[in-house]
Amino acid sequence: MNRYEFQLRISSDQYLDYYRGTVRQVIVECSNGQKVQFPAALLQRFVTQDGIRGNFVLTCDAQHKQARLERRA
């Protein structure tokens, strides 16, 4: 399993582009400096009125499939 940790701050206005499908992929810089890309659809369950904020962990298999996104405490 691959594990990527990062902080994310997307305003509710910015998230509209993801919601509408204008932007389908998210590219983030991880805490170790590595960049990772994942489907924007993984963010839907974390959206609030203020957008998306927090520390997250993305895990996926060796082929970078079956991605799972979780918010860290």
C-alpha positions in Angstrom: 0.0 0.0 0.0 1.1 3.5 -0.8 0.4 6.2 1.8 0.4 10.0 1.1 -0.1 12.6 3.8 -1.0 16.2 3.0 -2.9 19.3 4.2 -5.7 20.6 2.1 -7.5 23.9 2.0 -10.1 24.4 -0.7 -12.7 27.2 -0.3 -16.4 26.4 -1.1 -16.1 28.7 -4.2 -13.0 26.8 -5.4 -14.7 23.5 -4.8 -17.5 24.4 -7.3 -15.1 23.7 -10.1 -14.6 20.2 -8.8 -18.3 19.7 -8.1 -19.3 20.8 -11.7 -16.7 18.5 -13.2 -14.6 21.4 -14.7 -11.7 20.0 -12.6 -11.6 16.3 -12.2 -8.2 15.7 -10.6 -6.6 17.2 -7.5 -2.9 17.6 -7.3 -1.4 18.1 -3.8 2.1 18.3 -2.3 2.6 15.8 0.5 4.3 16.5 3.8 7.5 14.8 2.3 7.5 17.1 -0.7 6.2 14.5 -3.1 3.3 15.5 -5.4 0.3 13.2 -5.9 -2.8 13.3 -8.0 -6.2 11.8 -7.3 -9.8 12.0 -8.4 -11.7 15.0 -7.1 -14.7 12.7 -6.4 -12.9 11.4 -3.3 -13.3 14.8 -1.7 -17.1 14.9 -1.8 -17.7 13.5 1.7 -15.5 16.2 3.3 -17.2 19.3 1.9 -18.6 21.7 4.4 -20.1 25.2 4.0 -16.5 26.5 4.3 -15.1 24.2 1.7 -12.5 21.5 2.5 -9.9 22.0 5.2 -7.7 19.6 7.1 -5.0 17.0 7.1 -5.6 14.0 5.0 -4.1 10.6 4.2 -4.5 9.0 0.7 -3.9 5.3 0.5 -3.8 3.2 -2.7 -2.5 -0.2 -3.9 0.8 -0.7 -5.7 -0.8 0.1 -9.1 -2.2 3.4 -7.6 -5.8 2.0 -7.8 -8.4 1.6 -5.2 -7.7 5.0 -3.7 -9.1 5.8 -0.3 -9.0 9.2 1.4 -9.3 9.8 5.1 -9.2 12.9 7.2 -6.6 12.8 10.0 -7.4 13.9 13.5 
